[in-house]
Amino acid sequence: MSELGARASGQGRIFQTSGDQYIEEHHHHYDAGAGPLFGREVVPTASMAGPAAPDSVRMPLVGRAPGVLRNREELREALGAAVAGPGGDIHVVHGMGGCGKTALAYWLFTSAVRDHGRVGFWVNASERMSLRAGMLAVAGDRGAAPGELAAAAAGQRAAADLVWHYLDHSPDPWLLVLDNADDPTVLEDGAWLRASGQGVVLVTTRHATSPLWRTPGTARHPLGVLPLDDAAQVLCDLAPDAGDLSSARKVAERLGRLPLALTLAGSHLAHQLLESWSMDEYDRKLGEESTAIVDAGASGYGGGHSRHLVGRTWQLSLDALAGQGVPEATTLLRLLSFLAADPVPLGVLAPVARGQVVAEGLEPALAAGRLEPALRALLDHSLAELVEVDGVRCVRVHGVLLDSVAAGVPAGQRAAVGETVTRLLEGVVPEQGLESPGTRRLLALLAPHASAVLATAPGERTAALAVHVLWQVFESGEYPAVLALAPGIADRVEALLGMRHRVALDARDVEGRALFRMGRYTESEALHRRVLARRDQLLGADHPDTLRSCLGLLMPLAVLGRTEEAEQWSRRALEGQRRVLGEDSPETLYTWTTLVELLADARKVEEFEEQAHALVSACERALPPDHSTTVLARHCHAGGLHDLGRYEEAEPLARHVLADWTRIRGGDHPRTLAALTLTAQVAQGLGRTEEAVRMLGEATERRERVLGPDHPFVVQNRQWLTAWRGGTGR
């Protein structure tokens, strides 16, 4: 009798425990005289008997069957030809979790069985036991005797040889799908993966670089995200009443066009009970709550299995990498998750590999010598990819993956991750004033990451970093990129530090300048007036930031035709900067260029001549050779000569300026295109219409590519082209 008062009788047993235990007892009953005469009966254990067979290998055990398969035409054509042919092929489809590998395999399985008379076999290859059990079940289906299967299961004969013997001698052609073979070691160095003239083998895997995929006769097929229109159509297929194709495109783009995320989102929209979100509302929710809400669609899709959840499917790969001795892959992915989904230059990570930046406080730790294996592991398991952008080697990770990883960073790790990422970005931002096409490309790549780290690790340091990078990108001439990022950065900085903080005012200042450069002059004027008023009140009339705001305000005023008012602001800024910064300050000389331009507009010829020559001389004396302000001074001089109708004087200067901008900033920089346009105008003024039309046509095409088709400069250039070709004006 036990302490609890339980009582056993006959052959009964009482088991009592204070913890969680699992007790299994086997009872064997024998007739009289039939029991073992000596010793105890040996009961086969589960390991001796082999793994339990799957419920079926003739059906794809994938939960809910995929719906309409969008896109993938080229790959479907190649795989369809394989099952329509004689056989002997091995095809490996590899890609990140959630990209639709299993859905593609399901389509091929159905097509092979229904349209081509093949016997279909579907084996879960995610683990060694499930693979072995499934393949032995395939051998049993193809005629292996129970004794043979038992011997193979008990390790008394080579299991893989047995299976492939019966596959090779199958009376029917077949298709064998080895699904989720994310760990190629499960395939025992290829023992389980063989080619056969009787069938076609399809492997789906996240592992992109296994040597097994490079054996002769094996074709590799990378699988990525869907094109935008096809991704949007997936949402419309699943939730036709939630919105039109235009709304679906916005949701699809936010979800990175990842098939799993699209499927879950569409299922969520189609199966709502208490709420009925439209796609536009769902898009807003994604912006407010991140992609975590996507997994709410799993209940309508087919359950909560990790492979069916965008927030969990990547963890399968990370857990596998940790088991393979690369736990640092998780740390690296956490660092990348604090950045944007845009390509990250490898130079951002290089200081860790060189030991120049020590990633302190991270768990698992990321030592210098472990960065390279961690990055290779992410690449091998399709958690990241290497891309080249304008000659810069980068690593890119899907946005939904980054979002779910960032959400899962432990609270105690977030400060360390944010600190490390901020230091890495600070270390790679080019020095201010460096001007080259390479610097411009690098800044354009860094800008979205500076914005992202402000959101993931908010603080005064990351705010200053984001605004600093924004200014650098603006000065490099990437105006569309600045305008895309500036409002969001300025909003975050104001919410974090307040509207009157200097960093917040800097953010609004650069936003106003980007509005001006992109042709939104009225909005630029209004924003600059607000920033100027705040700076005037907080910092004083002669503070350099306040004077800089005067310069920002005068530029839209000049373009809007309010030349006299613009000239007043220019003179105030110039006089103040001469007092505060000095006459030869680069900022003072830059402001002086605006006065020269305004004097030509106002037809103040004598003062224009005097100021233009004095400005160029001052720049050549005070600034290094090829300084951008010196080139801009000559540019304004040439432009003023053109505006005054002095084309012969303007032509050599305009051509010199065009050559300088091209050499310093590159052929597609807005300054270069402005100089090309001016040179074309001068040629037209000299009566060389054919030459002028050719140059202006080139400038218009390149400006449209850089600034967009609706920019006022592009529209104006088209009007000039029409007039010049028709001979109706200069």
Secondary structure, 3 states (H helix, E strand, C coil): CCCCCCCCCCCCCCCCCCCCCCCCCCCCCCCCCCCCCCCCCCCCCHHHHCCCCCCCCCCCCCCCCCCCCCCCHHHHHHHHHHHHCCCCCEEEEECCCCCCHHHHHHHHHHHHHHHHCCEEEEEECCCHHHHHHHHHHHHHHCCCCHHHHHHHHCCCCCHHHHHHHHHHCCCCCEEEEEECCCCHHHHHHHCCCCCCCCEEEEEEECCCCCHHHHCCCEEEEECCCCCHHHHHHHHHHHCCCCCCHHHHHHHHHHCCCCHHHHHHHHHHHHCCCCCCCCHHHHHHHHHHHHHHHHHHHHHHHCCCCHHHCCCCHHHHHHHHHHHCCCCHHHHHHHHHHCCCCCCEEHHHHHHHHCCCCCECCCCCCECHHHHHHHHHHHHHCCCCEEEEECCEEEEECCHHHHHHHHHCCCHHHHHHHHHHHHHHHHHHCCCCCCCCHHHHHHHHHHHHHHHHHHHHCCCHHHHHHHHHHHHHHHHCCCHHHHHHHHHHHHHHHHHHHCCCCHHHHHHHHHHHHHHHHCCCHHHHHHHHHHHHHHHHHHHCCCCHHHHHHHHHHHHHHHHCCCHHHHHHHHHHHHHHHHHHCCCCCHHHHHHHHHHHHHHHHCCCHHHHHHHHHHHHHHHHHHCCCCCHHHHHHHHHHHHHHHHCCCHHHHHHHHHHHHHHHHHHHCCCCHHHHHHHHHHHHHHHHCCCHHHHHHHHHHHHHHHHHHHCCCCHHHHHHHHHHHHHHCCCCC
